[in-house]
Amino acid sequence: QTCALPIYAINHPSSIAGATNRTILEDAIGATALISLSDLEAQATNTTLTVVSLNTNLVNVSLTATNIGSPTNVDFTLSFAPVTNANGSATIRVVANDGVASSTNTFVLTVTPVNDPPSYTVTNLLLVAEESLAVTNTNFLRNLSAGPSNEVAQSWTFAISTESGDPTNALFSLAPGVSTNGTLSFRPAVHAYGTNAVTVEMTDNGGTNNGGVNAYTNSFLIGVY
């Protein structure tokens, strides 16, 4: 006596490759990742991939290209769009679906901080009378900022330079200086008059790693009349 044993095909979900932890820089443009799917039981043209960022306050992710390498293999290009000035870590979830079964994987995308430059605003011209005594101008530099809101803990310093090679340059017995709160102090030299371009470089302590910028420069004129 014989009998027939039926053998049924069981669909297996697609295999996901490339969902590995990775790092990009803050404000990166054009950052991508390649996710490959293989499925021996489904046509690549029937296989889809869904991607989701679980922290959209840090980064968004989208599918921007598809390449079918063989009838059972397909590559998807993921593009990352980090939120401006944001850094930290986000979990990225990828879900493959062959029309019958699905598989899920995750990886961590780390956005490394990049220092933004400090900034200030300043009046273009300051006039004082000849034979003036010491001048103190509170908040002469205004809107002092170390950078975006996630850099408010940074500190800064100012470096000042003036002109000296032209006979029309105003001279000083106390060279111009700026305190960290933006207060300008100087004293014109006795019997001196003219103008002098004052250059102010503001430098924060955020450093220049990964292409960061830690300095901002602007200038103004002091006129002694």
Secondary structure as GFF3:
##gff-version 3
##sequence-region A 1 225
A	DSSP	beta_strand	15	17	.	.	.	ID=ss1
A	DSSP	beta_strand	22	25	.	.	.	ID=ss2
A	DSSP	beta_strand	32	38	.	.	.	ID=ss3
A	DSSP	three_ten_helix	44	46	.	.	.	ID=ss4
A	DSSP	beta_strand	48	53	.	.	.	ID=ss5
A	DSSP	beta_strand	59	70	.	.	.	ID=ss6
A	DSSP	beta_strand	73	82	.	.	.	ID=ss7
A	DSSP	beta_strand	88	97	.	.	.	ID=ss8
A	DSSP	beta_strand	102	112	.	.	.	ID=ss9
A	DSSP	beta_strand	119	122	.	.	.	ID=ss10
A	DSSP	beta_strand	125	128	.	.	.	ID=ss11
A	DSSP	beta_strand	135	137	.	.	.	ID=ss12
A	DSSP	beta_strand	141	145	.	.	.	ID=ss13
A	DSSP	three_ten_helix	149	151	.	.	.	ID=ss14
A	DSSP	beta_strand	156	162	.	.	.	ID=ss15
A	DSSP	beta_strand	172	178	.	.	.	ID=ss16
A	DSSP	beta_strand	184	188	.	.	.	ID=ss17
A	DSSP	beta_strand	194	204	.	.	.	ID=ss18
A	DSSP	three_ten_helix	209	211	.	.	.	ID=ss19
A	DSSP	beta_strand	215	224	.	.	.	ID=ss20
###
